[in-house]
Amino acid sequence: MKKLIINRNSIVVALAISFALVLSGLVMAATTVNLGAADNFAVLADTAISDDAPTGAITGDVGLGPTSGGASITGLTGAQVSGTIYAMNAAGPDGVAGDNPALVGAAKTALTAAYLDAEAQTLPSVTTVTESTTNSFNITGTTLAPGIYKSPSSMGITGTLTLSGSATDVWIFQAGSTLTTAAATEIVLTGGAQACNVFWQVGSSATLGTGTLFKGNILALTSITDNGGSVVQGRLLARNGAVSLNNTTVVKATCVAPPPAPPAPSSAAAGGPGFSVLPLINVTKIPSPLALPGGAGFVTYTYTATNIGKVAMSNVWVKDNKCNSSGFVEFVSGDSNNDSKLDINESWIYRCTKIVSETETNTATARGFYNGWDTYDTANATVVVGTSLTPPLIHLVKKPSVFVLPAGGGAVTYSYAVTNPGTVPLNNVSIVDDKCTGLPGRVVGHPGDLNKNNLLESNETWQFTCQTNLTRTTTNIGTAEGKIVGFEGWSMHVRLDEETLRGIADITRGEYFYAGSAPDLKKIYETLNSRFVLEKKRTEITALFAAAATVLVIAAALLSLLWFNRIL
């Protein structure tokens, strides 16, 4: 039996003052390269695009031209592309948008300008690296600060190359001729660095070794080739040649801006006349896919931040502790009136894509701000690698009956709504709250359990409540818990045919018990022990002895007749 703790909600009931102070600074660095009309393209080529093993995936647009038409896109299918395939004519594969020379031409023009910009940059300084087709950075495990790195001819990478910097820092790599990575090379970003700010300007062609995990935008004068199975977080942009894919995964890199510092709290936030309510945010997190049975691969996490409170929030952000080095994930949509505020009942969608190479659980944190007060919520999700078994998910929404109490404190009732956004039913669902007296209990009658099977299904919402008295400002955490029958560390829920078992108990004059956990089973055994008793009862057995005597007399008569031919 494995316990899964997935979702937490933090709520503040206010009786005190809160202040925040944020300092910022300015740091000079290399200038980012503007991709212009080429920004939406994950793959862009001039003469041809091919895919020798069309099992990879591309997130972003694909473009070809103007030298060649759509007929020179081979192997790649529309089903592989989360975006649009653009070409100079409609002769390409399914999904080709057709004749769009203006769009493709503008993207190619922007690529040329970006290439020349990256090639010309020299400030604040240029670091010359070793001319090599295998390792221009001398040793495996090198860590590079933001800046410009140049090789007069070939540039090679073997092993792990780490780029460490902030979310706004820029790296530009200038290769005079070729860029080559050895098999299993990995570019790692730390400290908040983002793949969108990494540029590889290549004077001729780039080749990715088998299984390369690459970060950044390749701007090649001629061609780009993947030897097989590489994963690119960035772009493959070839000015005058072809892009050759081979079971390649490309995810277009998009920069996520760090949130601005919150304003200083107003007098109302300090308990003044305008102090009435606090902000309240909720976040859900769903990975796709939940399982990678074939091994490492890309997983896209979708986050939904919802305002479940009574005031609009500003400075909203969502972070994930493992999805990227900056932590911040990309805003997609939801700000319906474009006021940069998460309005009441409004939901904002965020996404982040990463390579998951082993089973892991990561945590998303959503934050909102109103009138000097911060609010946070967290959600966890697990992706399993190497098995098709799908892990479960659980989600919690927690609300207090009041946000502000008089100076002496008072009673607060917390309401909890628990849902299952996954596909695996959960049993023994419960709520733990670190500050609410006693365990929150399910609403009487269990109205959310639609089929009354005591399993939290994906279409159900279960309600819990808990009441406590607060005498000071309190932040408390509610945690939703679910239990599942375990197998290899993950879930395999087995449903019992309870109706049949109850029928058997009735027929045999027995009693049916359900135990969903070891403590439940122990309680049942304790109940049964009190029912096992010895009963003494007097029974008349004279008739039994008389019957036995009669049988013996008859047997004796028969034997006498056989032996003496008469009855004695």
N, C-alpha and C positions, 0 to 999 in steps of 0.2 A: 504494500500500500504506500503510495507516494503522495505527499502533501504538496500542493502547488499554491504559492502565494504570488499573486499576479499584480494586483492593482491597489494603489494607495491614494487617499485623499487627505489633504491637510487643510484645516480650517482654523481661523483665528476668530475668537470672540473677544471684542476689544474692551479694555478698561484702562489702557495706558497709552503712552506716547511712543511713536516710532520715528526715527530719523535715519537718513542714508546719505552718505557722502561719496561721490565718485570723482576720481581724478583722471585726467587724460593727458596724453602727450603727443608729440609729433615726431616721427622718425623718417628720415630720408631713405629711399630705396630705389631699385630699378623701376622704370615706368611700365605699367601694364600695356600689353599690345591690344589695340582695338581691332576686333575681328569684323566689326560692321555687319554687313549683310551675310557673311559666312558664319555668324555666331550660331544660327539655328541648325547648322549641319554637323552631324556626327562623322559623316564620311563625304568627302568631296574630291572628285578626280576630273581629269581632262580627257583622257583617251579611253579608259575602260575601268570597269569595276567587276571583279570576279570573286566567286566564293567556291573554293574547291570542296569544302565540307559544309554545306548549308545547314548547320545545326546550331550556329551561334545566334546572337541577338543584338540588335542595334537600337538604342534609345536616342532618338533625334532624327533629323531629316537626312536623306541621302541624295546627292546630286552628281550629275555627269554632263559634261559638255564644256565649251561649245564645239570642240574638235570632233567629238563623236556623238552619235545619237543614242537613243535608248537601247538599240539592238546590241550595244557593247556592254550591257549589264548582264552578266551570265552567272548562273548558279544561285544568286541572291533572290529570295522571294519576298513578296509583300508581307507574308505572315511573320517574317523575322524582324520586321522593322516597326518599332513603335514611333511612328512619324510618317512622313510622306517621301516617296521616291520621285524625284524630279529629273527629267531628262529633256533633251532638245526635241524629241518626238515621242510618239506613243508606241514605238516598236519594242519597248523593253518588257520586263516581267510584269506579272500581276501587281497592281499597286502603283504603277507608274502614273504620275499625274498627267503625263503627256507633254505636249509642246509648250514649254514655258521658258523660252530663251531669255526673257527679261530677268526673271528671278535667278536663273542659273548664271547668266552673264554678270549680274550684279554681285553675286556671291564670289565668282571667280575674280572679279575686279577687286573686291574687298580683300580676298586672300592675297593677291599680289601686293597690295598696300601693306597688309599686316606682315608679310614675309620681309619686305624691304625695311620696315620699321624695326623688326626684331634683329635683322642683320646689322643695322646701323647703330644700334644703341651701344654706348660706351660709358655712360654715367650711372652711378658715381665712380665706378672703376670696373676694370675687366680682369678676371683671373684666368691666366692661361693654364690649360691642363695638358696632360700628356697626349701626344698624337698616337692613337692606338685603335685597333679594331676590336680589342678585347676588354681593356680596362684603362680608361683615361684618368681614373681617379685613384690610381696607385694600389689601393688595398680594398678588399671587400669590407663593408661595414662603415664606409665613409659617411660622415654627416656634413652637409653643406648649409651654410647660412644663406639668406637671400642675397641675390646679386647676379652678375653676368659672368658666365664661364665659357671660355672659347678654346677650341682646338683648331689650329690652322688647316688641318686636313681631316683625318678620320677621328671619330669619337666613339669609344666603346664602353660598355657597362657590363660587368660580371658580378653576380651575387646581389647584395643589397646596397642600395644607395638611399640615404635618408636625407630628406629636406626638412629642416626645422625652422619654423618661423610663425608669424601671426597670420590671421585670416586675410590681411591686406598686403602681406609681403609678396614680392614678385621674384621669380627665378627665370632667367633667360639663358639658354644653352645654344651656343653658336658653333655648329660643326661645318668646317670648311668644305668637306666632301660628304662622307657617309656617316650615318649613325647606326650602330649595331649593338644589339643586346644578346648576351649568351642565353642559353636555355635556362629557364627557371629564375631569371633575373627579376628582382622586385624593387620598385620605387616606393619608398615609404614616406608618408607625410606626418609630421608631428608638430605639436605646439599650436595647432590651429591652422596650419598651412592648408591651402585649398588647391585642388588640381586645376581649377580654372585660371589660376595665376602662374602656371608653369608652362613655358613655351620652349619648344625644341625646333630651332631654325636649322634646316639641313641643306647643305649646298648641293647635294645630288639626291641620293636615295637613302631611305631608312629601312632596316630589316629587324624585325622582332623575333628573337629566338623562341623556340617552342615553350609554351607555358609561361611567357613573360607576364608579370603583373605590372602594368605601366600606368604612370600618372602624368598627365599633361597633354598639351596640344602639339602635335607634330605638324610643322609647316615645311614640307619637302619641295624642293625645286622640281624633282622628277617624280619618283615613284615611292610607294610604301608597300612593304610585303610582310605578312605574318606567316611564319613557318608552321604555325598550328597551335590552336588552343589558347592564344593570348587573351588577356582581359585588359581593356584600355578604359581608364576613366579620364576622358578628355576628348580629343578629336584626331582623326586621320585626314589631313588635308594635303592633297598633291596638286601642285600648280600646273605642271606640263605633262604628267604621266598618268600611271594607273595606280589603283589601290587593289591589292590582291589579298583577299580574306581567306581564312582557313579555320572554320569552327571558331571564329573570332567574336568576342563580345565587346561592344563599344557602348559606353554610356557617356553621352554629352555632358561635360562638366559645366555646372552653373554655380556662380559665386553666390554665397549667402552673406549678406551684410550683417555685421555685428549690430545688436540693438543699441539705440541711443541711451545715454544715461537718463534715469528718471528725474523729473523735477523735484525740487525740495518740497517737503510736506507743508501744507497750508495750515493756518490756525484751526480750520475745521477738523483736520486730521488729528489735531492734538486734543480733541475733545471739546472744541468750541461749539457755538450755536448751530453751525451747519453740519456737525458730525452725526450722521444717521446710520449709514450702512457701510459694509466693507465689500470689496470685490470677491468674486468666487469663480474659479475656472475649473474645467474638467477636460481631461485628455484621454483619448483612446488611441491604441497603437496596434496595427494589424500588419504582419509581414506577408509578403507574397513572393515565392511560395513559403509554406510553413515547414516543408521538408525538402531536402536535396538528396534523394536516394542514390544518385550517381556520383556524389562527391561534391567538391567545392563549386560554387557558382554565385551568380548575382542574386541578391534578394532586395526587393523594393519594400520599404516600410512606409505605410501611409498613416499619418497622424491627424486626428481631428480634435481641435481645441474649441471648446464650446463655453460660452458665457452662461452659466447657470445661476448667476446672481441677479442683483437688482440695479447695478450701475454699469455703464460702459467702461471698458478698460483700454488703456493705451500701453505702449512699450511692450507689446505681447511678443513672446518668442517661444519656440520649442527647441529643446536640445535632446540629443541622444548620446549616451556616454560611450558608444562603440561604433556609431555609423560613420563618422568621419573625424578627422583630427581637430576641426574647429569646434565640434560639438553642436553648432547650430545647423538646423535642417532647413530645407528650402520651402518658402511659402509658395503655394500653388494658386489658391483661389479662396473666395469666401467673403471678402470685404465688399459687400454688395453696393454700398454707397460711397466707396473709396474715401472714407474719412480717416483711415488708419486707426480706427478704434474697433475693438471687438464688442459690438453692441449686444444688448440683452437678447438671449436666445440665438445669437448668430454663431455660426460654426466656420472656422477657418481650416483649410486643408493644407497640410505640409507633406513633403516626401523626401526620402533619402534612399539612395541605392548604394550598396556595398557588396564586396565579395565576402561570403561566409565560407570558411574552409573547414570549420569544425563546429560541433554543436555548441551553441552559446545562448545565453540569456542577456539581453541588454535593456536598459531603462531609459524611458523618455520622460522629460520634465517640461511641463508647460508653465509659463509665468505670465501674469498680468499685473497691471498697476492702476491704482485709482487713488488720487488725493493723498498721497504720502504712504499708502499701504500696498504691500506686495501680496500676491496670492500665488500658490504653487499647487500643482498636482502631478503625480507620477503614474506611469503605467509600464509594466514589464511585458516582454514577449520572448518566446523561445523558438529558435529554428533548429531543427535536427538535421544532421548530415550523415549520410551513409545508410539511411533506412527510410522506408516509405511511410513509417508510422507517423501520424500527424499529432503534434502536441496540442493540448487544450488551451483555451483562453478564458479569462473571466474579467469582468469589468464592474467597477463600483462608482456610483454617484452618491455623494453625501451632502446633506444640507442641514443647517441648524434652524431651529424655529425662530431665533432672534440672533442678530449680530452684535447688538449693543445692550448692555445691562446697566442698571443704576449702580451707583458707587458701592453699595453693599453687596452687589451680586444678585443672583437669582437662579431660577430653574431654566434649563435649556433642554429641548427635545431634539435629538438628531434623527433624521430620516435617511435611510440607506436604500438605494435601488441597485440590485445586482442583476447583471445580464451576462449572457454567454455569447460573445461574438465569434466563437470558434465553431467546430463541428463535432466535438466530442462531448457527450452529456456528462455532467458532474453530479456527484452525490455528496451528502454531508456538507452542503454549503453552509457557511457560517460567517459571521462578522466579528472581528476583534477590534476594539477601540481602546487605545492606551490611556485615555483619560475619563471615559464614561463608566460610571459605577455599574458593575455587573456586565455580563455579555449582552450585546444587542440581541433582541429576540425577534423572530419572524412574526409578521402581522397575523393576528388570530384568524384562523380559517384557511391560511395559506392561499389567498386568491390568485397569486401569480403562478402557482403550479397547475397549469391548465388541465393536464391529464392525470393529476394526483398520483404520480408515480415516484414522487420524492427525488426526481432528477431535474437539474437545471438544464433545460433544453435551449437551443439557439433562438427559439421564438418566444421565450418567457422572460418576465421580469419579476424577481422576488423582492418583497419589501421587508425591511427590518426597522426597528425603532429602539432608541435607548434614551433614557432621561437621567440627567445629573444636575447637581447644583454647583455653580461656579462662583467663586468669590474674588477671582483675579483674572487678568488677561490670560487666555489659554489657547495654545495651539495643540490640537490633538489629531491623531492619525487613525483613520479607519482602514482596516485591511480585510479584503475579501479572500476567503479560503475555500478551496474545493478539493475533494479527494476522488481518486480514481483507482481502479484495480491496476496494479503495476505489472509491467512486463518489460524487461531490459531497461529499466529506469524510466520508461515512459508509459503512456496510457493504453490500456485495453479494457474498456468497460464491458462487463458481462451483465446483461439484464436477466433477472430471474423471472420465471413465469409464476408470479406470486399468486395469481388467481387459482392455478392448478394446485399449488402447494397448500393453500388454505382449504381447498376442497378435500385433499388427502387428509389433512388434519381433522376435518369435520367427520369424515367417514370412519376414521380410526379413533374417534373420540379424543383426539389430541388437541394441541394448541400450536398455532403458527407464530413464530417470532422472526423479525427482520433485524439483522446486525450488519450495519454498514462499516463498522470499524472494530478494532480490538477492544476498546473500552465498552462499546455497545454489547459485544459478545460476553465480556466479563460480567456485565450487569445481568444479562440473561441467565448465565450460569448461577449467579448468586440467587436469582429468583427461583430457579429450578431446585436448588439445594433446599430451599425452605419448603418445597412441596413434596420432597421425598421423605415419607414417614413410615414407621412400622406400626401395624394395627393388629392387636390381639383379639381373637374372636373364638368363643366356644362353639364346637360343632358336634352334633349327635352322630356317633359312628356305630351304634349297636346293630343297626340293620346291615351294615357292611360285614360285621363278624358273623351274623346269622346266615347271610348269603354264602359266605365262604364255607361255613360248616355244612350247609346243604350240598354244596359242590363236592366236598370230601366224602360224604355219605354215599352219594350216587356213584362216585368213582370206586369206592370200596365194594359196593354191590356188584358192579360190573366185573371187577377183578375176581370176586368169589365165584360168580357164575362161570367165568371162563376156566377157572382152576378146578373147582369142585363140582361143576355142573349143577350147582344149587347155591342159593343165597343163604349164608349162615345167619 
